Amino acid sequence: MNRQPIPVTSGASEIRPRGGRALLALVLGALLLLVTACGGDGSNNTGKPDRAKPGADQADTKASQAVVTVTPKNGAKDVATSGTLKITADKGKLSEVKVADSKGNEVEGKLAADGTGWEPSHHLAASTTYKVHAIAKDAEGRASAQDTTFTTLVPKNTFIGEFRPEDGTKVGVGMPVSFHFTRGITSPEAVRNAIKVTAEPSVPIEGHWFGNDRLDFRPEKYWAPGTKVTVRMNLDGVEGRPGVYGKQNRTVKFTIGRSQVSTVDAKSKTMKVVRDGKLVRTIPITAGAPSTTTYNGQMVISEKLKVTRMNGATVGFGGEYDIKDVPNAMRLSNSGTFIHGNYWASSDTFGSANVSHGCVGLRDQRGAGDSGTPAAWFWNGSQIGDVVIVKNSHDKQIAPDNGLNGWNMSWAEWTK
């Protein structure tokens, strides 16, 4: 009997081979493998992993080419206070320099324009230990550091500057800042640069040397009333002369009070007292006699004494006078010029005759006990730094260094 094929009708189910599911799994696996290979799994076309390549975010482990050198060497002792400290960078530029003493006070310095050198702006203090921290960077920005410590010398010989006015005082408009040094100075520029005088409101202030042991500072014109003056002394470690070092490091401040400028006319034998631009009193006076005239010029009151002794022998007049109780005296020069009370001359002398040995005399009572006399009134109303100008005397102008009288020099002479 012949077998016939069985027809498939529309309502019959499709017959699938039993291995269909396995085949599908194999196809999907092959596709997944292909996608992974193309997606960058760390293999190259050879099937081997790529080697790591340096990137911008990876650290450069090469050492810096910059070399920092500090002079003096680490641990050095007895180091000179000037001209020794130097910091340099080779194959790089300095990016940070810090020099400080054991108290943390930093030393100001100047960086060279090309960044390869640094030096302090001023001298170092004596007998002081300093720490140095310096960093330089090479062309690739890699840093190299140097840290050292050294100690400056201990001076065997020192000097100080005795100064006026005193800290915290109120003085007149003519008061200079005046230093007298205990040793003659042979390096005036170094000492001058170690003293800074500033004013508020600001005004140019310059120093002037009288000989080798005195240095005064003043503005071009009298101080303005109310000015606050600050004097900073950085003399510690300054070599004022070979082997002799300064030892002061301090700041003093003083204030300018009201203005008082009094003008003595030796010809008319009067003194006009002007305060803050207004004439407040005209006082009869007696100036130097024809043989012992009074200096002309601008003079500054440098000392006030309620009662003092005046002996002619101390100022070259031999035994011509010795008055043990001169009242209401104010010094105008180092050579003995005063403006003071006079009780030994008759009352009609004042305003009519010049009879003194070079001083300016005002009528007074013995003992300085009468506050109503012209001398007492003037003494009570005056302060250190007030100006007394003498004119029309048959004498020369007072020397600028005879007392605090540098105002007798022009500004051009003062700053020369």
Summary of the structure (lengths in Angstrom):
residues: 416
radius of gyration: 44.3
end to end distance: 147.8
largest distance: 183.8
contacts: 1235
relative contact order: 0.11
helix: 12%
strand: 39%
